[in-house]
Amino acid sequence: MSTSTTDREIHRTRAGIDVDAPAESVYRALTDVSGWPVLYPWIAHTEVVSRDGQDDEVKFWAVRPGPEGGLRIWTSRRTLDPDALRMDFTQQGSVGPIKELGGTWDFLARPDGGCRVESGHWFTTDADPAETAGELDRHGGLQMRTLKSQTEHRTALTSDVIRVEDSAVFTGTVASVHARLLDTLPARDSDESAWFGAVDGVRTVQIGHGGHTLVQKLLTPPDPAALYRRRWRITEAPGGVLVTADVLAVASAGQERVTELAAADVLSALASAGQR
C-alpha cells in the first residue's frame, strides 16, 4: 500500500482503447488543449496558465452533461513527451470526493497504422474508493470513446470546424471594456469565474479569465451547428483597447449557413464591446 503526502491511501485505475488512427495524431489531439472545446463537447474553455519547455499548467472549464448539469473547473500540471508519445499529469486541488489525482497517457503505435491508447490514473479520496474508481472509469471511458470517434472521423477536427475572427480598437481601458462586455452578458450572482445564464431563451455558460478573456458557450447550438461558442480577448493597444472577437462552431452539415451566422455574430460581438 502506498501513501500520498497527505497520508491517504493511493488507489489506481487503468483503461485502454484501440484507435484506427496514427498514434502521433491521436497524441496531438489529446495534448493540444486549445482544441479540447471541439474534441470534447463538455469542455467549454481552456487556458494555458503557464508553460516551461515540455511542462505546462492548464485550466479547464467543463459543463456536466444533462439538463441540470453543473460546472466543473480544475487546473492540471502536465509533462508532455512527444518523442515517447506520453503525457503525465497531476490535478491541482480537489474536486468532489477526489482529493488528489494524477496519471499517465501512452499512445502505442500498432503495425497496421492504428494505435493503442492506455491511461493509468492514481487518486486519493475521503469517500468509498470503489465508488470513486467507478466514477473515474465511467468518465475515462467516455473520454476515450470520444477521442476514438473524433480522431477516426477524419473531418471531425478539421473541415467540420468553423472559426471566424475579427478585431477592433475601442476607447477606454482594458478594465472598462471588460466591464462593458460583462454588462451585455447574463448577470452573475457571485465572483465565480463561470456562471450559467440564458440568451433569447437559450441556456448559456459564461466564463471570465484574468480580466482579459470572456467566453460564452450556447448549450443548445443554433441549427445546423453542433457546437457554438463566442469569445472576447482584450488587450492594451496604441490608441485604446484592442478587442478580438471570435466564434468557434462545428457543423457537419450546413457549413455555409453556420459560417454566415458566425461572421454576423463576430461583428455583433465586437459592437457590444463599444456599448455604453
ZIKARA-V976308 format. One record per backbone hydrogen bond with DSSP energy under -0.5 kcal/mol. NH is the residue of the N-H (numbers start at 0). CO is the residue of the C=O. E is the energy in kcal/mol with one decimal. If there is no record, write none. Layout:
NH,CO,E
NH,CO,E
This chain:
3,7,-1.9
6,3,-1.9
9,1,-1.7
10,122,-2.9
12,120,-2.5
14,118,-2.2
16,116,-2.1
18,114,-2.9
20,18,-1.7
25,21,-2.1
26,22,-2.6
27,23,-2.3
28,24,-2.1
29,25,-2.0
30,26,-2.5
31,27,-2.2
32,30,-1.6
34,31,-1.9
35,32,-1.5
37,34,-1.4
38,34,-2.7
39,35,-3.2
40,38,-0.6
42,39,-2.3
43,41,-0.6
43,60,-2.2
44,60,-1.4
46,58,-2.1
48,46,-0.8
48,56,-2.4
49,56,-1.4
51,54,-3.4
54,51,-2.1
55,77,-2.0
56,49,-2.3
57,75,-2.7
58,46,-3.1
59,73,-3.1
60,44,-2.3
61,71,-2.9
62,41,-2.9
63,61,-0.5
63,69,-3.1
68,65,-1.8
71,61,-2.6
73,59,-1.7
74,91,-0.8
75,57,-2.6
76,89,-2.8
77,55,-2.7
78,87,-2.6
79,53,-2.8
80,85,-2.4
84,80,-1.2
85,80,-1.8
86,104,-2.4
87,78,-2.4
88,102,-2.4
89,76,-2.3
90,100,-3.1
91,74,-3.7
92,90,-0.5
94,97,-2.0
97,94,-1.9
98,96,-0.6
98,123,-2.5
99,123,-1.1
100,90,-0.5
101,121,-2.2
102,88,-2.3
103,119,-2.1
104,86,-2.5
105,117,-3.0
106,84,-2.0
107,105,-0.5
107,115,-3.1
108,106,-0.6
109,113,-3.0
112,109,-1.9
114,18,-2.6
115,107,-2.9
116,16,-3.0
116,114,-0.5
117,105,-2.5
117,115,-0.5
118,14,-2.7
119,103,-2.0
120,12,-2.6
121,101,-2.6
122,10,-2.4
123,99,-1.9
125,96,-1.2
131,127,-2.3
132,128,-2.9
133,129,-2.2
134,130,-2.1
135,131,-2.4
136,132,-2.6
137,133,-2.3
138,134,-2.5
139,135,-3.2
140,136,-2.5
141,137,-2.0
142,138,-2.7
143,139,-2.5
144,140,-2.7
145,141,-2.4
146,142,-2.2
147,143,-2.5
148,144,-2.6
149,145,-2.8
150,146,-2.2
151,147,-2.2
152,148,-1.7
153,151,-1.1
155,152,-1.6
157,154,-1.3
159,154,-2.1
160,157,-1.7
161,248,-3.3
163,246,-2.0
165,244,-2.2
167,242,-1.9
169,240,-2.7
176,172,-2.6
177,173,-2.5
178,174,-2.2
179,175,-2.1
180,176,-2.4
181,177,-2.4
182,178,-1.8
183,179,-0.7
183,180,-1.1
184,180,-0.6
184,181,-1.2
194,205,-2.2
196,203,-2.2
198,201,-2.5
201,198,-2.0
202,200,-0.5
203,196,-2.5
204,216,-2.0
205,194,-3.3
206,214,-2.6
207,192,-2.9
208,212,-2.5
211,208,-1.7
212,208,-1.4
213,231,-2.4
214,206,-2.5
215,229,-2.5
216,204,-2.5
217,227,-2.0
218,202,-2.5
218,216,-0.6
219,202,-0.6
224,221,-2.6
225,249,-3.8
226,249,-1.0
228,247,-2.3
229,215,-3.4
230,245,-1.9
231,213,-3.0
232,243,-2.2
233,211,-2.9
234,241,-2.3
236,239,-2.3
239,236,-2.3
240,169,-3.0
241,234,-2.7
242,167,-3.0
242,240,-0.6
243,232,-2.6
243,241,-0.5
244,165,-2.5
244,242,-0.6
245,230,-2.3
246,163,-2.5
247,228,-2.7
248,161,-2.7
249,226,-1.7
250,159,-2.8
257,253,-2.2
258,254,-2.7
259,255,-2.2
260,256,-2.2
261,257,-2.7
262,258,-2.5
263,259,-2.2
264,260,-2.1
265,261,-2.3
266,262,-1.6
267,263,-1.9
268,264,-2.8
269,265,-2.3
270,266,-2.3
271,267,-1.9
272,268,-0.6
272,269,-1.1
273,269,-0.5
273,270,-1.4
274,271,-0.7
